[in-house]
Amino acid sequence: MGTPEFAVPSLDKLYRAGLKIVGVITAPDKPAGRGMKITESAVKKYAIEKNLKILQPEKLKDSGFIEQLKALKADVQVVVAFRMLPEVVWNMPPLGTINLHASLLPQYRGAAPINWAIINGEKETGVTTFKLQQEIDTGNILLQRKIGINDDETAGSLHDKMMEAGADLLLTTINQLAEGSLTQIPQSSTADLHHSTLKSAPKIFSEDCEINWNKKVDETYNFIRGLSPYPAAFTYLKGKKLKIFSAQKELKEITSKPGEVFTDNKTFLKFASADGFIQLKEIQLEGKKRMKIEEFLRGWRE
């Protein structure tokens, strides 16, 4: 059960390992792009290529879908970047339903764990497989793998690393589940729940992505990295929305007003922050294409 690109390597890994994929459940086709052309999910495209049975329910509690799911007689269900499942679905197979989550649970439960780990300046995250239960991202942990976060990591580059590491971890989990060698660890018994503050990873909306230039340089730099390439941090330049995909820190004592713009009109454009500057490296001004700052400055004058 999965929809976006993140879920494809997991399905591919299970398929190539020779496991019997009795069905693939993914989101219904929907209009996308400027032409609003009906588009299939990344998971559906892969499933068609491999001639796998596909189900695309509008509603997961629909009686027709439930009957189709039962008819598959799956031993185990695997969820990677899908919707919240009702109990009638996740409780169906004899070996339960396994979810792959892009954090070291119980930290960063929620819809955007990759983004929030970078926004919060973490140096390490990871992937977790766990058994689904009623409350979101709270089931018993099966396996985990740690992944380092580089200083220049973006949500996009970390997504790709976790996508591959998660697929490997998932296959290991399924194999150990089949052997009966897995030990389930209740999240309530982990050290994080007893000794540290749990950080959540709520869904990020476009209005959450505006940069606050009153914050410190490190905080703003992490904010930009954590939202790149999507949904992208933004500010305004001469009244137009400016998305920032990459930037560089410049820590120094300044007397400038936060948000003040400085440029030589050739090689740099930077915004004053609380304790320095953020130099823009790759941006997209409203109505324009994404470009490097030098290319942008050739066609723009303050």
DRENGUMI-368598 format. One record per residue (C-alpha): residue number from 0; residue in three letters; y, z, x. Coordinates in steps of 0.2 Angstrom, whole numbers, m for minus. Layout:
# DRENGUMI-368598
NUM_Ala_Y_Z_X
...
***
This chain:
# DRENGUMI-368598
0_Met_0_0_0
1_Gly_16_m6_8
2_Thr_30_m18_7
3_Pro_42_m21_22
4_Glu_39_m27_40
5_Phe_36_m10_46
6_Ala_19_m10_36
7_Val_13_m26_42
8_Pro_6_m21_60
9_Ser_m4_m6_51
10_Leu_m12_m18_39
11_Asp_m15_m31_53
12_Lys_m23_m17_64
13_Leu_m35_m11_50
14_Tyr_m40_m29_46
15_Arg_m43_m34_64
16_Ala_m54_m19_67
17_Gly_m66_m25_54
18_Leu_m62_m13_40
19_Lys_m65_m19_23
20_Ile_m48_m21_15
21_Val_m53_m22_m4
22_Gly_m35_m24_m10
23_Val_m16_m24_m5
24_Ile_m3_m16_m16
25_Thr_15_m22_m13
26_Ala_31_m23_m22
27_Pro_34_m37_m35
28_Asp_43_m53_m29
29_Lys_62_m52_m31
30_Pro_77_m62_m28
31_Ala_85_m60_m11
32_Gly_98_m68_0
33_Arg_114_m78_m5
34_Gly_104_m90_m15
35_Met_95_m76_m24
36_Lys_79_m86_m21
37_Ile_63_m77_m26
38_Thr_55_m69_m11
39_Glu_38_m61_m7
40_Ser_37_m45_3
41_Ala_32_m46_22
42_Val_15_m37_17
43_Lys_12_m50_3
44_Lys_15_m64_15
45_Tyr_2_m57_28
46_Ala_m11_m53_14
47_Ile_m9_m72_8
48_Glu_m12_m78_25
49_Lys_m28_m67_27
50_Asn_m34_m71_9
51_Leu_m34_m53_3
52_Lys_m33_m47_m15
53_Ile_m15_m43_m20
54_Leu_m9_m32_m34
55_Gln_10_m31_m37
56_Pro_13_m18_m51
57_Glu_30_m15_m59
58_Lys_25_2_m64
59_Leu_12_13_m55
60_Lys_7_22_m70
61_Asp_3_6_m80
62_Ser_m14_7_m88
63_Gly_m18_m10_m83
64_Phe_m14_m7_m65
65_Ile_m24_9_m64
66_Glu_m39_0_m71
67_Gln_m37_m14_m58
68_Leu_m35_0_m44
69_Lys_m51_9_m50
70_Ala_m61_m8_m50
71_Leu_m57_m10_m31
72_Lys_m68_6_m28
73_Ala_m58_10_m12
74_Asp_m65_24_m1
75_Val_m47_28_5
76_Gln_m30_22_1
77_Val_m17_19_15
78_Val_2_20_12
79_Val_15_13_24
80_Ala_33_12_18
81_Phe_29_11_m1
82_Arg_35_19_m16
83_Met_31_37_m22
84_Leu_14_37_m30
85_Pro_9_47_m46
86_Glu_m6_59_m44
87_Val_m17_47_m54
88_Val_m15_35_m40
89_Trp_m15_45_m24
90_Asn_m29_56_m30
91_Met_m41_42_m35
92_Pro_m51_38_m19
93_Pro_m65_50_m13
94_Leu_m57_52_4
95_Gly_m39_53_m3
96_Thr_m24_44_2
97_Ile_m16_43_19
98_Asn_2_41_23
99_Leu_10_35_39
100_His_27_43_41
101_Ala_40_39_55
102_Ser_43_57_61
103_Leu_35_72_68
104_Leu_32_81_51
105_Pro_38_93_45
106_Gln_54_87_53
107_Tyr_63_73_45
108_Arg_55_72_28
109_Gly_63_58_17
110_Ala_67_40_16
111_Ala_76_37_33
112_Pro_68_47_47
113_Ile_71_34_61
114_Asn_90_33_57
115_Trp_93_52_56
116_Ala_83_56_72
117_Ile_95_45_82
118_Ile_111_51_72
119_Asn_106_69_76
120_Gly_105_65_94
121_Glu_86_69_96
122_Lys_78_65_112
123_Glu_60_64_104
124_Thr_52_59_88
125_Gly_35_52_83
126_Val_23_46_70
127_Thr_12_56_59
128_Thr_m2_53_47
129_Phe_m5_65_33
130_Lys_m14_67_17
131_Leu_m3_63_2
132_Gln_0_77_m11
133_Gln_13_80_m25
134_Glu_28_85_m15
135_Ile_35_71_m4
136_Asp_30_71_14
137_Thr_22_88_13
138_Gly_3_85_14
139_Asn_m9_91_27
140_Ile_m5_83_44
141_Leu_m20_73_51
142_Leu_m14_66_68
143_Gln_3_64_77
144_Arg_10_55_92
145_Lys_26_58_101
146_Ile_39_45_105
147_Gly_54_47_117
148_Ile_71_41_111
149_Asn_81_33_125
150_Asp_100_36_127
151_Asp_104_18_121
152_Glu_91_17_108
153_Thr_95_10_91
154_Ala_87_12_74
155_Gly_81_m6_76
156_Ser_73_m4_93
157_Leu_65_13_88
158_His_59_5_72
159_Asp_49_m8_82
160_Lys_42_5_94
161_Met_36_16_80
162_Met_29_2_70
163_Glu_17_m2_83
164_Ala_13_16_88
165_Gly_11_20_70
166_Ala_m2_6_67
167_Asp_m12_13_82
168_Leu_m12_30_75
169_Leu_m17_25_58
170_Leu_m32_16_64
171_Thr_m37_31_75
172_Thr_m35_42_59
173_Ile_m46_30_48
174_Asn_m60_30_61
175_Gln_m60_49_63
176_Leu_m59_51_44
177_Ala_m75_40_43
178_Glu_m83_50_57
179_Gly_m78_67_48
180_Ser_m70_73_64
181_Leu_m53_75_58
182_Thr_m45_93_56
183_Gln_m32_94_43
184_Ile_m17_105_47
185_Pro_m6_112_33
186_Gln_12_109_36
187_Ser_15_127_30
188_Ser_6_133_46
189_Thr_16_123_59
190_Ala_28_131_71
191_Asp_43_121_64
192_Leu_42_129_47
193_His_42_146_55
194_His_54_145_70
195_Ser_66_131_67
196_Thr_78_123_55
197_Leu_70_109_46
198_Lys_80_93_46
199_Ser_79_81_32
200_Ala_80_62_31
201_Pro_88_57_15
202_Lys_91_39_10
203_Ile_107_32_18
204_Phe_119_23_6
205_Ser_133_11_12
206_Glu_146_23_8
207_Asp_138_35_20
208_Cys_141_23_35
209_Glu_160_25_37
210_Ile_165_32_54
211_Asn_175_48_55
212_Trp_186_46_71
213_Asn_190_64_71
214_Lys_172_68_77
215_Lys_167_69_95
216_Val_162_53_105
217_Asp_144_58_107
218_Glu_142_61_88
219_Thr_151_44_84
220_Tyr_140_35_97
221_Asn_124_42_90
222_Phe_130_38_72
223_Ile_133_20_77
224_Arg_116_19_86
225_Gly_107_27_71
226_Leu_114_14_59
227_Ser_111_m1_70
228_Pro_107_m15_65
229_Tyr_105_m9_47
230_Pro_115_m3_36
231_Ala_127_m3_51
232_Ala_141_10_54
233_Phe_159_3_49
234_Thr_177_6_51
235_Tyr_193_m4_46
236_Leu_203_m15_57
237_Lys_219_m21_49
238_Gly_213_m17_32
239_Lys_196_m27_35
240_Lys_179_m19_35
241_Leu_172_m19_53
242_Lys_154_m16_56
243_Ile_149_m10_73
244_Phe_132_m14_80
245_Ser_133_m7_98
246_Ala_146_2_108
247_Gln_150_12_124
248_Lys_156_30_126
249_Glu_172_34_136
250_Leu_174_53_138
251_Lys_191_58_143
252_Glu_205_69_138
253_Ile_217_59_127
254_Thr_233_62_117
255_Ser_230_47_105
256_Lys_228_50_87
257_Pro_209_48_81
258_Gly_206_31_75
259_Glu_220_23_85
260_Val_216_5_92
261_Phe_218_0_110
262_Thr_214_m18_116
263_Asp_219_m30_130
264_Asn_215_m44_119
265_Lys_202_m51_131
266_Thr_189_m39_136
267_Phe_189_m23_127
268_Leu_193_m16_110
269_Lys_192_3_108
270_Phe_195_17_95
271_Ala_201_34_100
272_Ser_190_48_95
273_Ala_192_67_96
274_Asp_188_68_115
275_Gly_188_50_121
276_Phe_186_32_116
277_Ile_172_22_108
278_Gln_172_4_116
279_Leu_165_m9_104
280_Lys_152_m21_111
281_Glu_145_m30_96
282_Ile_154_m31_79
283_Gln_155_m41_63
284_Leu_172_m42_54
285_Glu_172_m44_36
286_Gly_170_m63_32
287_Lys_165_m67_50
288_Lys_148_m68_59
289_Arg_141_m55_71
290_Met_148_m57_88
291_Lys_151_m49_105
292_Ile_168_m41_108
293_Glu_174_m54_120
294_Glu_170_m69_108
295_Phe_179_m59_94
296_Leu_194_m56_104
297_Arg_196_m74_109
298_Gly_199_m78_91
299_Trp_209_m62_85
300_Arg_226_m55_89
301_Glu_232_m38_85
***
